[in-house]
Structure formats: C-alpha cells, structure tokens
Amino acid sequence: MWLCKNCGFEYFHNVAASVAAIIISDKEVLFTVREKPPMRDYLDLPGGFVDPKESLEDALSREVKEELGLELTNWQFFTSFPNTYQYKDVTYKTCDSFFICRLKDKPELTIEVSEIQSYEWMALNKVNFDQIGFSSVRHVIKHLIRESAYSLSLITNTA
C-alpha cells in the first residue's frame, strides 16, 4: 500500500489476474518460447493478463487465439499459483490461473504476435525445468506430473 502524506489517498497495488493454457495432445504439452522480456528465450505456456470485464475463460480463449491462431473454448480449471512478473521497473504480483484443454489431434498453429518466438510440444518426462521462465509455470507442470502419475497409478493398480 502507498499512502499520500498530502491528501491521505491510499493506493493498493493489488494482485493482477492472469491465465495460462495447458494444451495436451498425444501425451505432450504445448509450450511457447517467449520473444520479449520478461523471461525472453524461456519456455512458457500460452496465456496472459485478464482484461477488465473479462472472465478467466474468455481471457484465455482470447490470448490463445491472439498468440497461436487457435480457437479453443472447452477449458477445465486445473489450479492456480502466485507469481511475480517483473516488467520494466514495476514488479507485479499475479495470481496465475491454469486451465487444461485436451485435444485429439495436434492442430496447425501460427504464431500471431511478436511476444512468441516459437512453440514446442513436449512430453512431461522431457521437460527441463531450468528452461521454464516463470515459477508458477514450473509449479503447475510439476503438479501436472504428480497428478498424471496418480491417475496412471489408479489405472495400473488393480485389486
């Protein structure tokens, strides 16, 4: 909180809402590679900040369309993690909401914005966590791996 000593105005730099897509096809997750700071050249997930008067799901569909030319709307909420987003000289605290979308086939993608330099489909057991830029994305991928292992154990452990 910042307080103006002259007029008493209080400013609360609240958490910013952001969304990210975990798009899965053929047991692989779609990662993007960031073109611009913060975290240039690091792996990320498609997504971005939520605009005013926009739902999380609408923001995610808009961001995925803007970034990859992909129209998706069948999101399932997975989890959320806090994050820090350093842009220029401002540190934003964010709450990153992660949604999953499972696709039968890998779609043709086109990079639509200058924020993304490339994309990569990657199996969870091939992820190099040192290449992931944001802590919230590292956390969600680790959480996804744990959940996948748990789901697999339910299938393979028969009485």
Stockholm file with secondary structure:
# STOCKHOLM 1.0

chainA/1-159         MWLCKNCGFEYFHNVAASVAAIIISDKEVLFTVREKPPMRDYLDLPGGFVDPKESLEDALSREVKEELGLELTNWQFFTSFPNTYQYKDVTYKTCDSFFICRLKDKPELTIEVSEIQSYEWMALNKVNFDQIGFSSVRHVIKHLIRESAYSLSLITNTA
#=GR chainA/1-159 SS CEECTTTCCEECCCCEEEEEEEEEETTEEEEEEESSSSSTTSEECSEEECCTTCCHHHHHHHHHHHHHCCCCCCCEEEEEEEEEEEETTEEEEEEEEEEEEECSSCCCCCCCSTTEEEEEEEEGGGCCGGGBCCHHHHHHHHHHHHHHHHHHHHHHCCC
#=GC SS_cons         CEECTTTCCEECCCCEEEEEEEEEETTEEEEEEESSSSSTTSEECSEEECCTTCCHHHHHHHHHHHHHCCCCCCCEEEEEEEEEEEETTEEEEEEEEEEEEECSSCCCCCCCSTTEEEEEEEEGGGCCGGGBCCHHHHHHHHHHHHHHHHHHHHHHCCC
//
